[in-house]
Amino acid sequence: MDQIKERIDHLRKTLAYHSRKYYVEDAPEISDFEYDKLFYELKALEEAHPEYDDPNSPTKRVGGVALSKFEKITHTVPLKSLTDVFSYDELRAFCSKLEAEFGALEYSVECKIDGLSVALHYEGGRLVYAATRGDGTVGELITENARTIQSIPLIIDYDGTLEVRGEVYMPRSSFEALNRQREENEESLFANPRNAAAGALRQLDSKITASRKLDIFLFNLQLCDRTFDTHIETLEFMKAQGFKVVPFYSKATTADEIIAKIEEIGRMRENLPFDIDGVVIKVNSLARREEIGEGTSTPKWAVAYKFPPEQKITRLLDISIQVGRTGVLTPIAELESVRLAGSTVSRATLHNIDFIHERDIRIGDFVTVQKAGDIIPEIAASHPGKRESELPVYEMPAVCPSCGEPVVRDEEAATRCTNAACPAQLIRNLIHYASKDAMDIAGLGPAQIKLLHEKGLVTSVSDLYTLKKEDLINLDRMGEKSADNLLAAIEASKTRGLARLLFALGIRQIGEKAGEALASAFGDIERFFTLTTDELCAVEDVGLITAENVVNYFSHPQTRALIDALKVVGVETAMTAPTKMDDRFAGMTFVLTGTLPTLTRSEAEALIKQYGGKTSSSVSKKTSVVLAGAEAGSKLTKAEALGVRIIDENEFRELLK
Ligand SMILES: [Zn+2]
């Protein structure tokens, strides 16, 4: 038995050593194959001997059991934010103000990583917990997720109390891979690595976090039994403990020196494998920091210099037009490729014709393209002075590039194709209709839809339901099994219900929530053909513009034809009357507000009706119960004022038992 424990300890130490070599020092000593062999040996031993389980074992880096929520924790040392400066003048003012009061100072200069701040707490040489910054005072415990970050040491040599602060970030390569995968799955893309890192770090299932390949740079020693003279000494100490410390830190003694270092970091910026959004300047001496002191939310001895958005000048080669699902024509700049913020940019949005005219952007111009935290670059300015000859003013095409029908310009500067049979719109409509949150037809992605449309098999949403196996098998690379699966998925989509159908139809401004609200308010799609804007506006969360869009959509003869066709093929277009259970809620009126943890609004309403109760949209003295979820607003306040009984979803479920 002792031999087994010894082997386990040896393997854990060896794996931790090689992890550090690989992920922190970037100097691996063994191949991935050798590493994996040791890893699986350890895993097998741990499985056979659960008595030697250890949460800090290298095998725990793949994630574990999912949590139901994150626990809160009050930070031992608050995670303060820094004062931002946006110009060299402001930076000089910061230095001269400090130096006037405290004499000559030494500063540390380091990159500001664009990620999320976390604190890592160690006791007895072991990682005890990891927490997000939260509001700086109270954060959330994300220990399981932190363990999946390979460069965070789980065991360190120093065995006193130690807390370090760092920035968790998503390397650009992981970010690009993640967005590529999301694009393939038709999921919304993350705007930037920072948002993607935030999403990954706050996953309740640490296995998902593990798959997102996060990394960390440590930049502050929050708490330690040992004393140090300078900030840079603390960084060296952390490095010696196996932490991955923020790169390119150095010392400076004057504002000019600091600025020279900022310029140097700025030049490296676009080629770094991670995003930085500035440079942090701190007084290096810890004793001096004490003298200088702290403000309420920020220390007085440090500032963050923020880089302006990255910009490049390039040539606008052409303007192409994209036709969106709602028929809007969006002008897209086709650019001579430039490297910007770590990626190659050859297209940028031009929004609409007003945007183009206001900036006097013409085809052939030199333009400034910028990326400011967003994934889609934008044209910030044109440079008419650089024109070699007079260029024509750009105008939007008079006809839709997809169907050739005349376009109209609406009051919001948008140019729109109103032809309901426009192929560009039809394809995007079909993609939306089949998407996961709408009718959820698995296996019917954009590629299949385009193909079905090209072959003339699908020219309307209702055509999906008349597809036959032989139609599909003749399509590119579709086998018998996939064809069967697709037909089954199409069949299953018939019973998604009215709420999903209203969303799936792609009516302007009708999202998932509005679809649900409208479905439970009116119950049957037939009602929508006669509704007035007033009736629609009476539904919670439905505004006048949404109401007008609904009335407009259902006034088109094509809509009548489409709904009839969907009914013929058997798509559910009305809410099914719930089976009556018993009368326990008889005579009771419920009001729903906020978002419930698991039930949708229409599900909760259906349950209330099943047990003989009624629902109302406003709180009064006659209201029996208010069922409140997260972000409940004025209805909750009113219920409290009137003394109406308020319950949450758990209590509601108790009532149903
Ligand atoms: Zn068109």
Residues whose N, C-alpha, C, O or C-beta is under 5 A from the ligand:
A	BS01	ZN	C400 S402 C403 C417 N419 C422
